[in-house]
Amino acid sequence: MAENESCSKWAPNYSSRQRQGSGAKESLVRGEKGILELISNGAPVLGVLNKLCATINLQIGDVVSVILPTDEQDLHAITQHALQFGLHVFWSASVPLRNEDVLGTFQMYCCVPRSPTPFELQLIERVTHLAALAIRRHNDEQDFESLARIGRIRGDETRLATFTGIDVS
């Protein structure tokens, strides 16, 4: 089996060079707007990240993308599996946190070894930014829920102390 035959099953057959015309810009704006709506509506983070990957796969074409936690072993294992299917690492970018930390890694795999075009690099930058927003929102919601639970417990203790006259501090 030829290398491209095995990976063609996994990568969508579109070409970003064909999609860079006027319709591509409108499609990109619609896709980005849809992702931002999902994030603002509190959609599950995995669904948002999967939608991001699907959107860039369609925009660039002939690629498979994933967003992974920053775990070097997982990243290495996934890259090895991709190579078994004839995919090559097309691009890798960090998903940045607010400071210098990294939330995850955005990886793209392609059927043929090549470098991204300037247009594709812009798309990758947008995807990592949107992924960071989605992950931060998810983390902030979890932090808020934890604080709310602690607040409810402390609030219950305060109400109990008021009612019983017992000091719970």
PANURO-664732 format. One record per residue: residue number from 1; y, z, x of N, C-alpha, C in turn. Coordinates in Angstrom, 2 decimals, always signed. Atoms other than C-alpha are relative to their C-alpha. Layout:
REM PANURO-664732
+-----+---------+---------+---------+---------+---------+---------+---------+---------+---------+
|   k |     n.Y |     n.Z |     n.X |    ca.Y |    ca.Z |    ca.X |     c.Y |     c.Z |     c.X |
+-----+---------+---------+---------+---------+---------+---------+---------+---------+---------+
| NUM |       Y |       Z |       X |       Y |       Z |       X |       Y |       Z |       X |
...
+-----+---------+---------+---------+---------+---------+---------+---------+---------+---------+
END
This chain:
REM PANURO-664732
+-----+---------+---------+---------+---------+---------+---------+---------+---------+---------+
|   k |     n.Y |     n.Z |     n.X |    ca.Y |    ca.Z |    ca.X |     c.Y |     c.Z |     c.X |
+-----+---------+---------+---------+---------+---------+---------+---------+---------+---------+
|   1 |   -1.18 |   +0.00 |   +0.85 |   +0.00 |   +0.00 |   +0.00 |   +1.23 |   +0.00 |   +0.89 |
|   2 |   -1.23 |   +0.07 |   -0.78 |   +3.41 |   -0.93 |   +1.37 |   +0.86 |   +1.22 |   -0.26 |
|   3 |   -0.85 |   -1.19 |   +0.10 |   +5.94 |   +1.81 |   +1.98 |   +0.88 |   -0.03 |   -1.24 |
|   4 |   -0.89 |   +0.08 |   +1.15 |   +8.34 |   +0.57 |   -0.71 |   -0.76 |   +0.06 |   -1.32 |
|   5 |   +0.78 |   -0.08 |   +1.23 |   +5.52 |   +0.27 |   -3.28 |   -0.21 |   +1.45 |   -0.41 |
|   6 |   +0.28 |   -1.39 |   +0.36 |   +4.74 |   +3.99 |   -3.09 |   +1.26 |   +0.72 |   -0.45 |
|   7 |   -1.19 |   -0.75 |   +0.38 |   +8.32 |   +5.21 |   -3.28 |   +0.71 |   -0.63 |   -1.18 |
|   8 |   -0.67 |   +0.62 |   +1.13 |   +9.43 |   +2.71 |   -5.92 |   -0.39 |   +0.67 |   -1.32 |
|   9 |   +0.40 |   -0.73 |   +1.20 |   +7.52 |   +4.78 |   -8.47 |   +0.91 |   +1.19 |   -0.25 |
|  10 |   -0.76 |   -1.24 |   +0.11 |   +9.77 |   +7.76 |   -7.77 |   +1.49 |   -0.21 |   -0.05 |
|  11 |   -1.45 |   +0.22 |   -0.06 |  +13.21 |   +6.27 |   -7.20 |   +0.41 |   -1.01 |   -1.06 |
|  12 |   -0.48 |   +0.98 |   +0.99 |  +15.16 |   +4.57 |  -10.00 |   +0.42 |   -1.29 |   +0.69 |
|  13 |   -0.30 |   +1.29 |   -0.60 |  +15.76 |   +0.89 |   -9.37 |   +1.38 |   -0.49 |   -0.43 |
|  14 |   -1.38 |   +0.40 |   +0.22 |  +19.55 |   +0.61 |   -9.48 |   +0.64 |   -0.12 |   +1.36 |
|  15 |   -0.70 |   +0.13 |   -1.26 |  +21.95 |   -0.37 |   -6.80 |   +1.46 |   +0.41 |   -0.18 |
|  16 |   -1.39 |   -0.44 |   +0.09 |  +25.24 |   +1.42 |   -6.23 |   +0.95 |   -1.14 |   +0.35 |
|  17 |   -0.86 |   +1.12 |   -0.35 |  +26.59 |   -1.75 |   -4.73 |   +0.29 |   -0.84 |   -1.24 |
|  18 |   -0.22 |   +0.71 |   +1.24 |  +26.14 |   -3.35 |   -8.16 |   +0.85 |   +0.83 |   -0.96 |
|  19 |   -0.65 |   -0.88 |   +0.96 |  +27.60 |   -0.29 |   -9.96 |   +1.40 |   +0.42 |   +0.44 |
|  20 |   -1.31 |   -0.42 |   -0.47 |  +30.83 |   +0.04 |   -7.96 |   +1.14 |   -0.73 |   -0.69 |
|  21 |   -1.03 |   +0.72 |   +0.72 |  +32.72 |   -2.25 |  -10.35 |   +0.75 |   +0.89 |   -0.96 |
|  22 |   -0.85 |   -0.75 |   +0.92 |  +35.06 |   -1.24 |  -13.15 |   -0.81 |   +0.91 |   -0.92 |
|  23 |   +0.83 |   -0.83 |   +0.87 |  +32.25 |   +0.06 |  -15.38 |   -0.53 |   +1.24 |   +0.69 |
|  24 |   +0.53 |   -1.15 |   -0.74 |  +31.04 |   +2.41 |  -12.63 |   +0.96 |   +1.17 |   -0.05 |
|  25 |   -0.99 |   -1.07 |   +0.01 |  +34.30 |   +4.35 |  -12.62 |   -0.01 |   +0.73 |   -1.34 |
|  26 |   +0.05 |   -0.62 |   +1.32 |  +34.18 |   +4.95 |  -16.39 |   -1.29 |   +0.81 |   -0.16 |
|  27 |   +1.29 |   -0.70 |   +0.07 |  +30.52 |   +5.91 |  -16.15 |   +0.05 |   +1.29 |   +0.81 |
|  28 |   -0.13 |   -1.17 |   -0.86 |  +31.31 |   +8.32 |  -13.32 |   +0.85 |   +1.08 |   -0.68 |
|  29 |   -0.88 |   -0.96 |   +0.68 |  +34.15 |   +9.95 |  -15.27 |   -0.73 |   +0.63 |   -1.18 |
|  30 |   +0.77 |   -0.53 |   +1.13 |  +31.93 |  +10.31 |  -18.37 |   -1.06 |   +0.99 |   +0.48 |
|  31 |   +1.04 |   -0.88 |   -0.53 |  +29.13 |  +11.82 |  -16.28 |   +0.59 |   +1.32 |   +0.49 |
|  32 |   -0.64 |   -1.21 |   -0.51 |  +31.47 |  +14.26 |  -14.55 |   +0.52 |   +0.88 |   -1.14 |
|  33 |   -0.50 |   -0.75 |   +1.16 |  +33.07 |  +15.26 |  -17.86 |   -1.16 |   +0.72 |   -0.71 |
|  34 |   +1.17 |   -0.61 |   +0.65 |  +29.63 |  +15.89 |  -19.37 |   -0.53 |   +1.21 |   +0.78 |
|  35 |   +0.45 |   -1.11 |   -0.84 |  +28.64 |  +18.10 |  -16.43 |   +0.95 |   +1.18 |   -0.14 |
|  36 |   -0.99 |   -1.08 |   +0.14 |  +31.89 |  +20.09 |  -16.66 |   -0.11 |   +0.69 |   -1.37 |
|  37 |   +0.20 |   -0.60 |   +1.33 |  +31.29 |  +20.61 |  -20.40 |   -1.22 |   +0.90 |   -0.01 |
|  38 |   +1.20 |   -0.85 |   -0.08 |  +27.79 |  +21.91 |  -19.71 |   +0.30 |   +1.31 |   +0.72 |
|  39 |   -0.35 |   -1.20 |   -0.78 |  +29.16 |  +24.33 |  -17.10 |   +0.86 |   +0.92 |   -0.84 |
|  40 |   -0.93 |   -0.84 |   +0.76 |  +31.99 |  +25.54 |  -19.33 |   -0.66 |   +0.61 |   -1.23 |
|  41 |   +0.71 |   -0.53 |   +1.17 |  +29.62 |  +26.00 |  -22.29 |   -1.12 |   +0.97 |   +0.38 |
|  42 |   +1.01 |   -0.96 |   -0.44 |  +27.32 |  +28.17 |  -20.17 |   -1.43 |   -0.51 |   -0.10 |
|  43 |   +1.36 |   +0.56 |   +0.02 |  +24.34 |  +25.79 |  -20.15 |   -0.81 |   +0.60 |   +1.14 |
|  44 |   +0.84 |   -0.54 |   -1.09 |  +21.38 |  +27.03 |  -18.09 |   +0.23 |   -0.77 |   +1.31 |
|  45 |   -0.36 |   +0.61 |   -1.28 |  +22.08 |  +26.40 |  -14.41 |   -1.02 |   -1.06 |   +0.44 |
|  46 |   +0.99 |   +1.00 |   -0.41 |  +18.80 |  +24.56 |  -13.80 |   +0.19 |   -1.31 |   -0.76 |
|  47 |   -0.27 |   +1.21 |   +0.77 |  +19.62 |  +22.12 |  -16.60 |   +1.21 |   -0.74 |   +0.52 |
|  48 |   -1.21 |   +0.62 |   -0.55 |  +23.07 |  +21.50 |  -15.16 |   -0.31 |   -0.69 |   +1.33 |
|  49 |   +0.33 |   +0.58 |   -1.30 |  +21.69 |  +20.91 |  -11.66 |   -0.89 |   -1.23 |   -0.15 |
|  50 |   +0.85 |   +1.17 |   +0.25 |  +19.00 |  +18.55 |  -12.99 |   +0.82 |   -1.17 |   -0.52 |
|  51 |   -0.87 |   +1.05 |   +0.53 |  +21.65 |  +16.62 |  -14.92 |   +0.87 |   -0.59 |   +1.12 |
|  52 |   -0.77 |   +0.49 |   -1.15 |  +23.78 |  +16.39 |  -11.77 |   -0.82 |   -0.97 |   +0.84 |
|  53 |   +0.87 |   +0.86 |   -0.81 |  +20.86 |  +14.95 |   -9.82 |   -0.29 |   -1.31 |   -0.72 |
|  54 |   +0.27 |   +1.22 |   +0.76 |  +20.00 |  +12.48 |  -12.59 |   +1.22 |   -0.92 |   -0.02 |
|  55 |   -1.22 |   +0.78 |   +0.05 |  +23.62 |  +11.37 |  -12.79 |   +0.26 |   -0.73 |   +1.31 |
|  56 |   -0.25 |   +0.67 |   -1.29 |  +23.98 |  +10.68 |   -9.08 |   -1.11 |   -0.99 |   +0.32 |
|  57 |   +1.08 |   +0.96 |   -0.21 |  +20.56 |   +9.01 |   -8.98 |   +0.34 |   -1.32 |   -0.68 |
|  58 |   -0.37 |   +1.22 |   +0.71 |  +21.82 |   +6.54 |  -11.58 |   +1.21 |   -0.67 |   +0.63 |
|  59 |   -1.21 |   +0.57 |   -0.60 |  +25.20 |   +6.08 |   -9.87 |   -0.32 |   -0.72 |   +1.31 |
|  60 |   +0.31 |   +0.60 |   -1.30 |  +23.74 |   +5.38 |   -6.44 |   -1.17 |   -0.96 |   -0.11 |
|  61 |   +1.17 |   +0.84 |   +0.17 |  +20.37 |   +3.97 |   -7.42 |   -0.94 |   +0.05 |   +1.19 |
|  62 |   +1.04 |   +0.00 |   -1.04 |  +17.13 |   +3.79 |   -5.46 |   -0.04 |   +1.29 |   +0.81 |
|  63 |   +0.04 |   -1.30 |   -0.68 |  +17.42 |   +7.50 |   -4.59 |   -0.63 |   +1.03 |   -0.93 |
|  64 |   +0.46 |   -1.18 |   +0.72 |  +15.85 |  +10.77 |   -5.63 |   +0.75 |   +1.16 |   +0.62 |
|  65 |   -0.77 |   -1.11 |   -0.55 |  +18.01 |  +13.86 |   -5.29 |   -0.48 |   +1.33 |   -0.57 |
|  66 |   +0.36 |   -1.36 |   +0.40 |  +17.37 |  +17.60 |   -5.46 |   +1.06 |   +0.96 |   +0.54 |
|  67 |   -0.87 |   -1.07 |   -0.47 |  +19.46 |  +20.74 |   -5.16 |   -0.89 |   +1.22 |   +0.17 |
|  68 |   +0.94 |   -1.06 |   -0.36 |  +17.62 |  +23.55 |   -3.41 |   +0.73 |   +1.24 |   +0.49 |
|  69 |   -0.55 |   -1.20 |   -0.64 |  +18.27 |  +27.16 |   -2.46 |   -0.02 |   -0.18 |   +1.51 |
|  70 |   -0.06 |   +0.13 |   -1.46 |  +19.09 |  +27.63 |   +1.20 |   -1.16 |   +0.74 |   +0.65 |
|  71 |   +1.20 |   -0.55 |   -0.62 |  +15.57 |  +28.35 |   +2.37 |   -0.59 |   -1.09 |   +0.89 |
|  72 |   +0.41 |   +1.04 |   -0.95 |  +14.65 |  +26.42 |   +5.50 |   -1.46 |   -0.41 |   -0.19 |
|  73 |   +1.41 |   +0.34 |   +0.19 |  +10.90 |  +26.62 |   +4.80 |   -0.20 |   -0.90 |   -1.20 |
|  74 |   +0.11 |   +0.83 |   +1.19 |  +11.26 |  +25.22 |   +1.29 |   +0.55 |   -1.40 |   +0.27 |
|  75 |   -0.63 |   +1.28 |   -0.31 |  +13.56 |  +22.49 |   +2.53 |   -0.92 |   -0.86 |   +0.87 |
|  76 |   +0.93 |   +0.72 |   -0.87 |  +11.11 |  +21.52 |   +5.27 |   -1.21 |   -0.49 |   -0.79 |
|  77 |   +1.18 |   +0.38 |   +0.78 |   +8.16 |  +21.50 |   +2.84 |   +0.31 |   -1.16 |   -0.95 |
|  78 |   -0.38 |   +1.07 |   +0.93 |   +9.99 |  +19.32 |   +0.31 |   +0.23 |   -1.30 |   +0.75 |
|  79 |   -0.22 |   +1.20 |   -0.81 |  +11.07 |  +16.90 |   +3.02 |   -1.33 |   -0.60 |   +0.43 |
|  80 |   +1.33 |   +0.50 |   -0.39 |   +7.46 |  +16.63 |   +4.22 |   -0.69 |   -0.70 |   -1.17 |
|  81 |   +0.59 |   +0.62 |   +1.18 |   +6.28 |  +15.89 |   +0.66 |   +0.66 |   -1.34 |   -0.29 |
|  82 |   -0.73 |   +1.25 |   +0.24 |   +8.98 |  +13.24 |   +0.25 |   -0.47 |   -1.09 |   +0.98 |
|  83 |   +0.46 |   +0.97 |   -1.01 |   +7.86 |  +11.56 |   +3.48 |   -1.38 |   -0.54 |   -0.35 |
|  84 |   +1.34 |   +0.45 |   +0.40 |   +4.30 |  +11.41 |   +2.14 |   +0.07 |   -1.09 |   -1.07 |
|  85 |   -0.18 |   +1.01 |   +1.03 |   +5.60 |   +9.29 |   -0.76 |   +0.84 |   -1.18 |   +0.48 |
|  86 |   -0.75 |   +1.12 |   -0.56 |   +7.45 |   +6.94 |   +1.57 |   +1.50 |   +0.14 |   -0.13 |
|  87 |   -1.44 |   -0.22 |   +0.11 |  +10.87 |   +8.47 |   +0.96 |   +0.57 |   +0.47 |   +1.33 |
|  88 |   -0.70 |   -0.41 |   -1.22 |  +13.36 |   +8.99 |   +3.77 |   +1.20 |   +0.84 |   -0.40 |
|  89 |   -1.20 |   -0.79 |   +0.28 |  +16.11 |  +11.57 |   +3.95 |   +1.19 |   -0.95 |   +0.08 |
|  90 |   -1.15 |   +0.89 |   +0.10 |  +19.16 |   +9.62 |   +2.84 |   +1.26 |   +0.77 |   +0.37 |
|  91 |   -1.16 |   -0.82 |   -0.30 |  +21.70 |  +12.43 |   +2.98 |   -0.32 |   +1.44 |   -0.35 |
|  92 |   +0.13 |   -1.43 |   +0.27 |  +21.88 |  +16.20 |   +3.09 |   +1.39 |   +0.62 |   +0.09 |
|  93 |   -1.31 |   -0.64 |   +0.00 |  +24.91 |  +18.29 |   +2.20 |   -0.14 |   +1.43 |   -0.50 |
|  94 |   +0.00 |   -1.40 |   +0.43 |  +25.57 |  +21.99 |   +1.81 |   +0.76 |   +0.14 |   -1.31 |
|  95 |   -0.73 |   -0.37 |   +1.21 |  +26.59 |  +23.42 |   -1.55 |   +0.74 |   +1.28 |   +0.36 |
|  96 |   -0.76 |   -1.13 |   -0.56 |  +29.42 |  +25.74 |   -0.46 |   +0.31 |   +1.10 |   -1.01 |
|  97 |   -0.49 |   -1.14 |   +0.77 |  +30.27 |  +29.20 |   -1.73 |   +1.50 |   +0.09 |   +0.24 |
|  98 |   -1.46 |   -0.13 |   -0.16 |  +33.91 |  +30.37 |   -1.91 |   +0.40 |   +0.21 |   +1.45 |
|  99 |   -0.33 |   -0.24 |   -1.41 |  +33.83 |  +31.56 |   +1.69 |   -0.84 |   -0.95 |   +0.86 |
| 100 |   +0.77 |   +0.87 |   -0.90 |  +31.81 |  +30.16 |   +4.59 |   -1.48 |   -0.05 |   -0.34 |
| 101 |   +1.42 |   -0.03 |   +0.36 |  +28.46 |  +30.96 |   +2.94 |   -0.41 |   -1.28 |   -0.73 |
| 102 |   +0.56 |   +1.19 |   +0.63 |  +26.18 |  +28.29 |   +1.51 |   -0.89 |   +0.44 |   -1.16 |
| 103 |   +0.79 |   -0.32 |   +1.18 |  +24.70 |  +28.46 |   -2.00 |   -1.32 |   -0.74 |   -0.03 |
| 104 |   +1.20 |   +0.81 |   +0.04 |  +22.16 |  +25.72 |   -1.51 |   +0.20 |   -1.27 |   +0.81 |
| 105 |   -0.05 |   +1.27 |   -0.71 |  +21.46 |  +22.29 |   -0.14 |   -0.27 |   -1.13 |   -0.99 |
| 106 |   +0.18 |   +1.20 |   +0.81 |  +21.81 |  +18.94 |   -1.86 |   -0.67 |   -1.03 |   +0.91 |
| 107 |   +0.76 |   +0.96 |   -0.80 |  +19.18 |  +16.51 |   -0.53 |   -0.19 |   -1.28 |   -0.80 |
| 108 |   +0.26 |   +1.29 |   +0.63 |  +18.86 |  +12.82 |   -1.30 |   -1.02 |   -0.74 |   +0.85 |
| 109 |   +1.05 |   +0.77 |   -0.66 |  +15.86 |  +10.67 |   -0.48 |   +0.06 |   -1.44 |   -0.51 |
| 110 |   -0.11 |   +1.42 |   +0.30 |  +15.74 |   +6.88 |   -0.39 |   -1.26 |   -0.71 |   +0.49 |
| 111 |   +1.20 |   +0.76 |   -0.39 |  +12.97 |   +4.28 |   -0.12 |   +0.14 |   -0.66 |   +1.37 |
| 112 |   -0.21 |   +0.65 |   -1.30 |  +14.53 |   +2.65 |   +2.93 |   +1.02 |   +0.81 |   +0.79 |
| 113 |   -0.98 |   -0.73 |   -0.80 |  +16.33 |   +4.33 |   +5.82 |   +1.33 |   -0.74 |   +0.02 |
| 114 |   -1.35 |   +0.57 |   -0.05 |  +20.06 |   +3.70 |   +5.53 |   +1.00 |   +1.13 |   -0.07 |
| 115 |   -1.09 |   -0.98 |   +0.09 |  +23.39 |   +5.49 |   +5.61 |   +0.76 |   -0.23 |   -1.29 |
| 116 |   -0.77 |   +0.16 |   +1.23 |  +25.54 |   +6.15 |   +2.54 |   +1.30 |   -0.77 |   +0.25 |
| 117 |   -1.28 |   +0.71 |   -0.05 |  +28.55 |   +3.97 |   +1.81 |   +1.13 |   +1.02 |   -0.21 |
| 118 |   -1.11 |   -0.92 |   +0.27 |  +32.04 |   +5.55 |   +1.61 |   +0.05 |   +0.43 |   -1.48 |
| 119 |   +0.04 |   -0.32 |   +1.41 |  +31.76 |   +5.38 |   -2.21 |   -1.09 |   +1.06 |   -0.27 |
| 120 |   +1.11 |   -0.95 |   +0.20 |  +28.40 |   +7.20 |   -2.09 |   +0.33 |   +1.37 |   +0.60 |
| 121 |   -0.42 |   -1.28 |   -0.59 |  +29.85 |   +9.87 |   +0.22 |   +0.96 |   +0.74 |   -0.93 |
| 122 |   -0.90 |   -0.63 |   +0.97 |  +32.58 |  +10.50 |   -2.37 |   -0.80 |   +0.60 |   -1.16 |
| 123 |   +0.86 |   -0.51 |   +1.07 |  +29.91 |  +10.88 |   -5.06 |   -0.72 |   +1.27 |   +0.44 |
| 124 |   +0.73 |   -1.16 |   -0.53 |  +27.95 |  +13.30 |   -2.89 |   +0.93 |   +1.21 |   +0.07 |
| 125 |   -0.97 |   -1.10 |   -0.07 |  +31.08 |  +15.39 |   -2.31 |   +0.28 |   +0.58 |   -1.39 |
| 126 |   -0.23 |   -0.47 |   +1.37 |  +31.72 |  +15.56 |   -6.06 |   -1.20 |   +0.78 |   -0.53 |
| 127 |   +1.21 |   -0.67 |   +0.49 |  +28.11 |  +16.53 |   -6.79 |   -0.11 |   +1.39 |   +0.62 |
| 128 |   +0.10 |   -1.33 |   -0.62 |  +28.14 |  +19.38 |   -4.25 |   +1.06 |   +0.94 |   -0.56 |
| 129 |   -1.05 |   -0.82 |   +0.60 |  +31.43 |  +20.62 |   -5.72 |   -0.42 |   +0.47 |   -1.40 |
| 130 |   +0.43 |   -0.37 |   +1.35 |  +30.07 |  +20.55 |   -9.29 |   -1.21 |   +0.94 |   +0.04 |
| 131 |   +1.15 |   -0.90 |   -0.13 |  +26.81 |  +22.17 |   -8.18 |   +0.47 |   +1.40 |   +0.36 |
| 132 |   -0.54 |   -1.30 |   -0.38 |  +28.79 |  +24.97 |   -6.55 |   +0.64 |   +0.69 |   -1.21 |
| 133 |   -0.61 |   -0.57 |   +1.20 |  +30.78 |  +25.48 |   -9.78 |   -1.07 |   +0.54 |   -0.95 |
| 134 |   +1.08 |   -0.42 |   +0.91 |  +27.58 |  +25.66 |  -11.85 |   -0.70 |   +1.24 |   +0.51 |
| 135 |   +0.71 |   -1.15 |   -0.57 |  +25.86 |  +28.09 |   -9.49 |   +0.89 |   +1.23 |   -0.01 |
| 136 |   -0.93 |   -1.14 |   +0.03 |  +28.96 |  +30.30 |   -9.17 |   +0.15 |   +0.55 |   -1.41 |
| 137 |   -0.11 |   -0.46 |   +1.39 |  +29.34 |  +30.43 |  -12.94 |   -1.24 |   +0.79 |   -0.40 |
| 138 |   +1.26 |   -0.69 |   +0.30 |  +25.69 |  +31.40 |  -13.29 |   -0.03 |   +1.37 |   +0.67 |
| 139 |   -0.01 |   -1.28 |   -0.73 |  +26.02 |  +34.10 |  -10.62 |   +1.03 |   +0.97 |   -0.58 |
| 140 |   -1.04 |   -0.85 |   +0.59 |  +29.27 |  +35.40 |  -12.14 |   -0.46 |   +0.56 |   -1.35 |
| 141 |   +0.51 |   -0.48 |   +1.29 |  +27.61 |  +35.62 |  -15.58 |   -1.03 |   +1.11 |   +0.21 |
| 142 |   +1.00 |   -1.04 |   -0.28 |  +24.71 |  +37.58 |  -14.11 |   +0.69 |   +1.28 |   +0.45 |
| 143 |   -0.74 |   -1.18 |   -0.46 |  +27.14 |  +39.93 |  -12.34 |   +0.68 |   +0.69 |   -1.17 |
| 144 |   -0.69 |   -0.58 |   +1.14 |  +29.12 |  +40.40 |  -15.55 |   -0.99 |   +0.72 |   -0.93 |
| 145 |   +1.01 |   -0.63 |   +0.86 |  +25.96 |  +41.13 |  -17.57 |   -0.47 |   +1.32 |   +0.60 |
| 146 |   +0.40 |   -1.24 |   -0.66 |  +24.92 |  +43.73 |  -14.99 |   +1.07 |   +1.06 |   -0.17 |
| 147 |   -1.10 |   -0.95 |   +0.18 |  +28.34 |  +45.36 |  -15.14 |   +0.10 |   +0.47 |   -1.45 |
| 148 |   -0.07 |   -0.37 |   +1.41 |  +28.28 |  +45.28 |  -18.92 |   -1.10 |   +1.01 |   -0.34 |
| 149 |   +1.09 |   -0.95 |   +0.25 |  +24.89 |  +47.03 |  -18.96 |   +0.34 |   +1.37 |   +0.56 |
| 150 |   -0.40 |   -1.27 |   -0.61 |  +26.17 |  +49.70 |  -16.57 |   +1.10 |   +0.64 |   -0.82 |
| 151 |   -1.10 |   -0.51 |   +0.82 |  +29.33 |  +50.03 |  -18.66 |   -0.50 |   +0.58 |   -1.31 |
| 152 |   +0.57 |   -0.52 |   +1.25 |  +27.28 |  +50.45 |  -21.85 |   -0.68 |   +1.33 |   +0.23 |
| 153 |   +0.69 |   -1.26 |   -0.30 |  +25.17 |  +53.15 |  -20.22 |   +1.02 |   +1.10 |   +0.21 |
| 154 |   -1.04 |   -1.01 |   -0.24 |  +28.23 |  +54.98 |  -18.94 |   +0.76 |   +0.33 |   -1.28 |
| 155 |   -0.67 |   -0.22 |   +1.28 |  +29.90 |  +54.49 |  -22.31 |   -0.84 |   +0.89 |   -0.90 |
| 156 |   +0.89 |   -0.84 |   +0.80 |  +26.86 |  +55.98 |  -24.03 |   +0.01 |   +1.43 |   +0.50 |
| 157 |   -0.03 |   -1.36 |   -0.57 |  +26.90 |  +58.93 |  -21.62 |   +1.29 |   +0.72 |   -0.40 |
| 158 |   -1.29 |   -0.60 |   +0.36 |  +30.59 |  +59.52 |  -22.35 |   +0.00 |   +0.40 |   -1.47 |
| 159 |   +0.06 |   -0.34 |   +1.42 |  +30.03 |  +59.37 |  -26.10 |   -0.93 |   +1.20 |   -0.24 |
| 160 |   +0.95 |   -1.12 |   +0.12 |  +27.03 |  +61.71 |  -25.74 |   +0.67 |   +1.30 |   +0.46 |
| 161 |   -0.66 |   -1.21 |   -0.51 |  +29.09 |  +64.16 |  -23.65 |   +1.05 |   +0.48 |   -0.98 |
| 162 |   -1.02 |   -0.38 |   +0.98 |  +31.88 |  +64.08 |  -26.20 |   -0.64 |   +0.66 |   -1.21 |
| 163 |   +0.67 |   -0.50 |   +1.20 |  +29.48 |  +64.69 |  -29.06 |   -0.66 |   +1.37 |   +0.25 |
| 164 |   +0.76 |   -1.23 |   -0.26 |  +27.40 |  +67.41 |  -27.37 |   +0.79 |   +1.04 |   +0.76 |
| 165 |   -0.76 |   -0.93 |   -0.83 |  +30.04 |  +68.95 |  -25.12 |   -0.63 |   +0.21 |   +1.36 |
| 166 |   +0.67 |   -0.11 |   -1.30 |  +27.74 |  +68.45 |  -22.08 |   +0.70 |   -0.91 |   +0.99 |
| 167 |   -0.63 |   +0.79 |   -1.06 |  +29.35 |  +67.26 |  -18.84 |   -1.08 |   -0.84 |   +0.67 |
| 168 |   +0.99 |   +0.90 |   -0.59 |  +27.40 |  +64.20 |  -17.64 |   +0.50 |   -0.67 |   +1.26 |
| 169 |   -0.54 |   +0.68 |   -1.19 |  +29.59 |  +63.25 |  -14.66 |   -0.65 |   +0.44 |   +1.26 |
+-----+---------+---------+---------+---------+---------+---------+---------+---------+---------+
END
